[in-house]
Amino acid sequence: MTDFTKTREMFHLPKGVVYLDGNSLGPLPRAAVARVTRAMQDEWGEMLITGWNRAGWMRLARDVGDRVGRLIGAPAGTVVMGDTLSIKVYQALASALELNPDRRVILSDSGNFPTDLYMAQGLVESLGRGHDLRIVAPDEVAANIGDEVAALMLTEVDYRTGRMHDMAALTARAHAHGVITIWDLAHSAGAIPVDVTAAGADFAVGCTYKYLNGGPGAPAFIYVAPKWAERARPALSGWLGHEAPFAFDPDYRPAPGVERMRVGTPPVLALRALEAALDVWDMVDIADLRAQSIALGELFIAQVERRCPALRLASPRDALQRGSQVSFAFEHGYAAMQALIARGVIGDFRAPDIMRFGFTPLYLSESDVMRAADIIEDVITNNLWDRPEYMTKAEVT
Ligand SMILES: *Cc1c(COP(=O)(O)O)cnc(C)c1O
């Protein structure tokens, strides 16, 4: 059994805060402070340029990739770290389209995160080959998978509602029609059990600053299925994805396997912070995590629905259809969320009216959920959100 009181001690959380936004930015793992300080002082400070060899900086992108791989069912050597998720989406989609050159349709859904759709739109324009980005409702994806589709690009867990796609079933259906799949695991990795190998996913991508707690701007990851690893062309053909970066050859030749998806110089300090964050996961059984995440989510829904009829559940009621977050729709959701944050209950708001709460058993317990429910009840039933200072929208919501 995973000891969640122990994992909780591994995080710094400000006093008086119930943090229900680990689905957007995980909190600080205590060990990351010393780890990054050490990397700055002993590695950067003392080793200077020799750190690339002596401290293993150049290997970090794949070593950390292997550790993330273990959380998503990817074998060693199939995941690499770097860049941002938007860039990894672009590379995966570009590779997929090239592996399916006679088809022109990219299938996605209206629940996908905008940047994934934007990256696809930009790629379609750059290619100039008449690709069509077809966006359908989430429950119409299966019916739209056909022989004209080149790539199926989906986010497994909907960032707004927490609705979950069946990755294995949709991938199987896609493969039956010769469609290549790209799965965005931004709200899956560290949130629910994921097995890209069992599901047969062709490409998978994700970020590490949400449920994996790597810190703001932590690097993204990309998985390429072994069957494509030697054929995929990474689109962004940077020198660190070259077969021999230090040959300084003017001609690009892709590195073997997933390492070709690397682009430029890796973010070493961010990778050191991420390593400390991943140490926590060595103590976690993901099945325990899922069970506890469901328990917390169910408790929250029951409490909020009973106490605040004005809030309407916007997530699937069935826990098995839901990721690790719960969303409620409320007309004054933005102001209500600001009022909650002012009282130490931190969630976030997604336009037009979604109040979003993440449930992260690594550092959240039932008593946190009950405290959050008390404060939500107070804010909603007493209209405490109805104040001008809660109405002005900040840059990040
Ligand atoms: C969070 C998130 C992103 C963010 O992309 P970045 O490039 O890291 O800013 C992209 N896609 C999905 C599905 C997300 O949830």
Ligand as a Chemical Component Dictionary entry (heavy atoms), coordinates in Angstrom:
data_LIG
# 
_chem_comp.id                   LIG 
_chem_comp.type                 NON-POLYMER 
_chem_comp.pdbx_formal_charge   0 
_chem_comp.three_letter_code    LIG 
# 
loop_
_chem_comp_atom.comp_id 
_chem_comp_atom.atom_id 
_chem_comp_atom.alt_atom_id 
_chem_comp_atom.type_symbol 
_chem_comp_atom.charge 
_chem_comp_atom.model_Cartn_x 
_chem_comp_atom.model_Cartn_y 
_chem_comp_atom.model_Cartn_z 
_chem_comp_atom.pdbx_ordinal 
LIG C1 C1 C 0 -1.527 21.810 -20.261 1  
LIG C2 C2 C 0 -1.731 21.353 -21.654 2  
LIG C3 C3 C 0 -0.936 21.826 -22.706 3  
LIG C4 C4 C 0 0.085  22.896 -22.476 4  
LIG O1 O1 O 0 1.057  22.932 -23.461 5  
LIG P1 P1 P 0 2.427  23.698 -23.169 6  
LIG O2 O2 O 0 3.140  23.700 -24.457 7  
LIG O3 O3 O 0 3.129  22.957 -22.085 8  
LIG O4 O4 O 0 2.086  25.084 -22.714 9  
LIG C5 C5 C 0 -1.138 21.281 -23.958 10 
LIG N1 N1 N 0 -2.076 20.341 -24.183 11 
LIG C6 C6 C 0 -2.873 19.882 -23.187 12 
LIG C7 C7 C 0 -3.895 18.830 -23.477 13 
LIG C8 C8 C 0 -2.738 20.393 -21.901 14 
LIG O5 O5 O 0 -3.542 19.965 -20.931 15 
# 
loop_
_chem_comp_bond.comp_id 
_chem_comp_bond.atom_id_1 
_chem_comp_bond.atom_id_2 
_chem_comp_bond.value_order 
_chem_comp_bond.pdbx_ordinal 
LIG C1 C2 SING 1  
LIG C2 C3 SING 2  
LIG C2 C8 DOUB 3  
LIG C3 C4 SING 4  
LIG C3 C5 DOUB 5  
LIG C4 O1 SING 6  
LIG O1 P1 SING 7  
LIG P1 O2 DOUB 8  
LIG P1 O3 SING 9  
LIG P1 O4 SING 10 
LIG C5 N1 SING 11 
LIG N1 C6 DOUB 12 
LIG C6 C7 SING 13 
LIG C6 C8 SING 14 
LIG C8 O5 SING 15 
# 
